[in-house]
Amino acid sequence: MPAVELPSSATPHVFLLPGPPRELQPMFSDHVLPVLERLCGAGERHDCRTYRVVGMGESAVEELIGLELVDRGDLEVGYCARSNEVDFRLIGPTAVLEEVEPLVLERLGKHVVSVDGSELESQVVGMLSEARATVATAESCTGGLLASRITDVPGASEVFMRGFVTYSNEAKSALLGVDAAMLAELGAVSAPVAVAMAEGVRRRAAATYGVGITGIAGPGGGTPEKPVGLVFIAVAGPDGKTVCEKAVYPSDRATFKRFASQKALDLLRLELHSRG
């Protein structure tokens, strides 16, 4: 995009702003932008759109849509990658942003969580509230991180019933009703156990949805058949249908837990979307 040129007679200005976005953004909008518009003239207003994308890497987003939009010449394209998600940012004239948004949503499809940069957990809580549905969680390897992320969202008390951290096999049986013989035969880290956890917590909490997570956070405990980073995540729904997905996130424990909780939230989001 072309650089903004100040009038030759303008007095140089220096703006010192804080780094945290929650402080920087309102200060820039309320105090810096009016000064720049006064100096340069309002002209054509530029806006920023942030599409939060889950389950797709930065390079995939760039290939699907980013490079094409850069070639237009009238948009600034940016990326911010985090654990299992990417913020895809477009800056340009409002009319241009409105023009390209349908194409962005079409190309990125179900991977777009929000169009305003809001967090995945906020979207899930909002979707549960809109559907008048509730959720309960049963976690092993994530140690309660999924429940923590959900309850970080204002209004979560309307949709979150309860959460269990069933780290041991005994807890899975006693609190969730997971069959002890299944645990002995298949091991705690298996798809049937994740399904039993999701269905058990949904039943025990009388919730609309139940989420079960079981995996190997490492660094020890892995085998060739069940490597470190392996996780099974299941979501039990109100119609008796339970979906389960397998993933492998070989990393440190904290990163693994973040990835696994992210995957669980997204799986729940997709189930809510399919019933919406």
Phi and psi in degrees as a GROMACS rama.xvg file:
@    title "Ramachandran Plot"
@    xaxis  label "Phi"
@    yaxis  label "Psi"
@TYPE xy
-66.8625  145.458  PRO-2
-72.815  150.389  ALA-3
-78.8494  128.158  VAL-4
-105.502  124.304  GLU-5
-80.3046  149.086  LEU-6
-56.331  146.273  PRO-7
-61.0129  -25.5167  SER-8
-86.7432  -3.0537  SER-9
-72.8613  139.918  ALA-10
-73.02  132.945  THR-11
-57.6256  139.895  PRO-12
-121.858  141.969  HIS-13
-124.508  126.583  VAL-14
-112.379  124.534  PHE-15
-107.66  116.771  LEU-16
-124.912  152.32  LEU-17
-72.8681  162.136  PRO-18
-81.9124  -41.9632  GLY-19
-59.0829  128.476  PRO-20
-55.6597  -36.8324  PRO-21
-65.9327  -21.6965  ARG-22
-95.373  -42.0214  GLU-23
-64.8057  -47.2577  LEU-24
-61.2867  -50.9725  GLN-25
-66.3409  -33.534  PRO-26
-66.1157  -40.6455  MET-27
-64.6966  -47.0292  PHE-28
-64.5427  -40.3856  SER-29
-85.2591  -28.626  ASP-30
-121.894  -38.7675  HIS-31
-84.1748  -47.1381  VAL-32
-58.9763  -42.9286  LEU-33
-60.1233  -34.9477  PRO-34
-68.0717  -43.8938  VAL-35
-62.8443  -39.7518  LEU-36
-67.2902  -35.5572  GLU-37
-67.8659  -38.0511  ARG-38
-74.0679  -40.4136  LEU-39
-104.867  -9.58596  CYS-40
88.0022  143.302  GLY-41
-61.2453  -43.8916  ALA-42
56.0113  -153.035  GLY-43
-83.7639  124.074  GLU-44
-75.06  133.254  ARG-45
-104.757  141.321  HIS-46
-123.553  172.005  ASP-47
-124.957  131.738  CYS-48
-115.73  133.91  ARG-49
-119.92  117.709  THR-50
-103.06  115.691  TYR-51
-86.1725  120.888  ARG-52
-115.135  129.133  VAL-53
-118.648  141.514  VAL-54
80.4957  16.7387  GLY-55
-146.631  132.466  MET-56
-77.6573  167.066  GLY-57
-59.238  -42.666  GLU-58
-64.9651  -35.1659  SER-59
-68.0599  -40.801  ALA-60
-63.615  -42.621  VAL-61
-61.3401  -42.5341  GLU-62
-68.4421  -39.7626  GLU-63
-70.3803  -38.7564  LEU-64
-145.654  -30.1691  ILE-65
-61.7673  -49.1161  GLY-66
-62.5227  -37.9686  LEU-67
-63.0837  -40.4274  GLU-68
-73.4078  -33.8929  LEU-69
-60.9684  -39.7228  VAL-70
-64.4604  -19.6426  ASP-71
-62.7931  -38.7025  ARG-72
89.4339  -7.62726  GLY-73
-113.141  13.1466  ASP-74
-134.828  144.5  LEU-75
-99.9678  127.723  GLU-76
-113.921  133.692  VAL-77
-141.458  160.834  GLY-78
-135.417  146.335  TYR-79
-137.939  107.799  CYS-80
-95.0377  137.989  ALA-81
-136.01  -167.549  ARG-82
-62.3301  107.821  SER-83
60.6673  23.4493  ASN-84
-154.947  156.642  GLU-85
-136.19  133.469  VAL-86
-90.3778  119.121  ASP-87
-103.634  111.663  PHE-88
-109.608  136.9  ARG-89
-124.139  131.507  LEU-90
-123.771  129.967  ILE-91
175.153  -175.46  GLY-92
-58.0652  143.482  PRO-93
-56.1351  -41.7487  THR-94
-62.4503  -37.8328  ALA-95
-69.2855  -41.854  VAL-96
-60.6864  -41.2094  LEU-97
-64.4661  -36.4243  GLU-98
-66.1807  -42.4091  GLU-99
-88.9606  -14.7756  VAL-100
-57.9889  -43.9452  GLU-101
-57.7024  -36.439  PRO-102
-67.4162  -41.5894  LEU-103
-60.2659  -47.4114  VAL-104
-66.6875  -34.7936  LEU-105
-68.0227  -46.0176  GLU-106
-68.335  -41.4546  ARG-107
-88.2051  -19.5009  LEU-108
52.6812  -131.611  GLY-109
-67.3149  -11.7913  LYS-110
-76.3229  -14.6407  HIS-111
-79.6098  116.759  VAL-112
-87.0041  -42.4315  VAL-113
-152.838  159.824  SER-114
-109.365  8.33974  VAL-115
-125.745  11.6334  ASP-116
80.4817  6.41808  GLY-117
-70.4918  153.697  SER-118
-68.6575  154.222  GLU-119
-58.0158  -43.492  LEU-120
-65.0479  -32.6767  GLU-121
-65.9116  -40.2655  SER-122
-64.1416  -42.2429  GLN-123
-64.3689  -45.638  VAL-124
-61.3163  -41.9212  VAL-125
-63.5589  -40.8277  GLY-126
-67.3469  -40.2969  MET-127
-62.0504  -44.4864  LEU-128
-63.0938  -43.6284  SER-129
-63.5873  -35.923  GLU-130
-84.5709  -2.46971  ALA-131
54.7345  44.3304  ARG-132
-115.375  162.72  ALA-133
-127.901  164.823  THR-134
-140.817  149.965  VAL-135
-133.733  150.784  ALA-136
-123.473  145.163  THR-137
-128.343  111.199  ALA-138
-120.288  142.104  GLU-139
-114.187  -79.738  SER-140
-66.0796  -24.4869  CYS-141
-86.4723  -8.44594  THR-142
58.4417  27.8463  GLY-143
97.5424  1.91508  GLY-144
-64.0025  -37.6987  LEU-145
-61.213  -47.9146  LEU-146
-61.6022  -38.9395  ALA-147
-62.9558  -43.4729  SER-148
-65.9651  -39.5367  ARG-149
-64.4146  -44.6847  ILE-150
-78.5293  -4.39239  THR-151
-70.9683  -17.8422  ASP-152
-88.4933  127.149  VAL-153
-56.5053  135.618  PRO-154
91.3954  0.106769  GLY-155
-64.065  -24.5078  ALA-156
-62.3918  -20.3135  SER-157
-77.9172  -20.0931  GLU-158
-123.866  -18.7939  VAL-159
-95.9974  119.278  PHE-160
-85.5298  -57.4994  MET-161
-168.585  162.663  ARG-162
-132.509  139.957  GLY-163
-114.772  135.525  PHE-164
-107.401  95.7613  VAL-165
-103.179  80.6294  THR-166
-76.2343  -35.7728  TYR-167
-95.2288  160.002  SER-168
-61.7278  -38.0358  ASN-169
-61.2248  -39.9387  GLU-170
-68.2263  -37.8589  ALA-171
-61.3888  -39.504  LYS-172
-74.5064  -48.2339  SER-173
-69.4643  -40.7209  ALA-174
-93.9493  -28.8573  LEU-175
-114.103  -11.7922  LEU-176
79.5842  19.3266  GLY-177
-68.7871  132.03  VAL-178
-63.3015  125.784  ASP-179
-62.9448  -35.4711  ALA-180
-65.2249  -37.1286  ALA-181
-64.1004  -43.2737  MET-182
-62.2309  -41.2629  LEU-183
-67.3314  -37.1787  ALA-184
-80.0675  -45.382  GLU-185
-99.9591  -19.366  LEU-186
86.3261  158.683  GLY-187
-66.2508  -30.6114  ALA-188
-94.5217  90.2105  VAL-189
-160.661  157.214  SER-190
-61.6692  -45.5132  ALA-191
-60.3865  -35.0395  PRO-192
-69.6763  -41.4456  VAL-193
-60.0876  -41.7791  ALA-194
-63.2928  -45.2812  VAL-195
-63.308  -36.557  ALA-196
-64.7782  -45.635  MET-197
-63.5742  -44.7785  ALA-198
-69.6232  -36.7409  GLU-199
-66.5642  -43.7608  GLY-200
-71.2918  -34.35  VAL-201
-62.3668  -42.7255  ARG-202
-68.5157  -46.7873  ARG-203
-66.0692  -33.6852  ARG-204
-93.4348  -4.65956  ALA-205
53.4601  44.116  ALA-206
-99.6987  160.897  ALA-207
-68.5549  -41.2971  THR-208
-126.827  145.098  TYR-209
-124.892  139.161  GLY-210
-119.941  129.793  VAL-211
-120.599  135.08  GLY-212
-132.082  128.018  ILE-213
-144.487  134.017  THR-214
-167.653  -171.204  GLY-215
-120.731  105.331  ILE-216
-79.3775  -22.9881  ALA-217
79.3531  -172.487  GLY-218
-76.9735  -14.7568  PRO-219
-102.801  -179.796  GLY-220
94.0134  -5.99981  GLY-221
-86.3063  159.454  GLY-222
-136.301  168.297  THR-223
-57.5144  -34.9028  PRO-224
-78.7627  -33.407  GLU-225
-130.14  86.298  LYS-226
-74.7  161.372  PRO-227
-57.9067  134.689  VAL-228
99.9147  -9.26439  GLY-229
-70.7549  136.696  LEU-230
-147.022  143.329  VAL-231
-117.201  132.112  PHE-232
-127.839  129.52  ILE-233
-127.161  145.967  ALA-234
-126.678  119.81  VAL-235
-98.0084  129.797  ALA-236
-108.353  178.845  GLY-237
-74.6156  -13.7204  PRO-238
-99.8546  14.6949  ASP-239
84.4738  -0.961808  GLY-240
-89.2138  133.533  LYS-241
-126.89  127.327  THR-242
-105.034  146.853  VAL-243
-139.747  135.454  CYS-244
-128.625  147.023  GLU-245
-106.989  140.151  LYS-246
-145.387  160.324  ALA-247
-130.785  121.442  VAL-248
-124.47  81.2868  TYR-249
-74.3649  103.396  PRO-250
-162.287  -171.822  SER-251
-71.2615  166.158  ASP-252
-60.235  -45.0128  ARG-253
-63.4196  -43.3469  ALA-254
-66.9883  -41.7336  THR-255
-57.2249  -46.6996  PHE-256
-63.1573  -38.6369  LYS-257
-65.1194  -46.2818  ARG-258
-60.632  -45.1403  PHE-259
-65.7307  -42.2954  ALA-260
-67.5355  -34.6184  SER-261
-63.6115  -44.6015  GLN-262
-62.7219  -40.1415  LYS-263
-64.2862  -44.2691  ALA-264
-61.8597  -41.113  LEU-265
-69.9162  -36.8752  ASP-266
-63.8602  -40.7017  LEU-267
-64.8937  -41.198  LEU-268
-58.5808  -45.3655  ARG-269
-66.5621  -35.6628  LEU-270
-66.1962  -42.1777  GLU-271
-63.3711  -41.0936  LEU-272
-63.7963  -40.0466  HIS-273
-66.7  -23.2922  SER-274
-98.4521  -3.72179  ARG-275
